[in-house]
Amino acid sequence: MPELFGFLDRYDAAGTLFYLDPPYYGCESDYGASLFSRSEFPKMAEQLQRLTGKFILSLNDCPEVREIFAAFTVRQVETSYSIASTETKKVHEVLISNYAGVQLHEQASML
């Protein structure tokens, strides 16, 4: 894992809740070509499986994401995209967690 996710090991504890919002699958280079690669998603899933604490991970909803993170609770939410546009687009994302206690409304408003 890149040092970007080194904080997981440093701060992992039973009472810790991590919120992770990495680049979306298929958009890995949006934040820089060498910052995050598609091959990091399976590595992230492996690291998340070892956590003592809890996590919530938000990603775009696609079959590859669902397959990579199939070991966890995956909940679909609807959100709107409006980056660099005056029009909003409704899309589905997934909230992935290592606990079933995540309660969501059918529609969730996300940043």
Secondary structure as GFF3:
##gff-version 3
##sequence-region A 1 111
A	DSSP	three_ten_helix	3	5	.	.	.	ID=ss1
A	DSSP	alpha_helix	6	11	.	.	.	ID=ss2
A	DSSP	beta_strand	17	20	.	.	.	ID=ss3
A	DSSP	three_ten_helix	28	31	.	.	.	ID=ss4
A	DSSP	alpha_helix	40	49	.	.	.	ID=ss5
A	DSSP	beta_strand	54	60	.	.	.	ID=ss6
A	DSSP	alpha_helix	63	68	.	.	.	ID=ss7
A	DSSP	beta_strand	73	81	.	.	.	ID=ss8
A	DSSP	beta_strand	89	97	.	.	.	ID=ss9
###
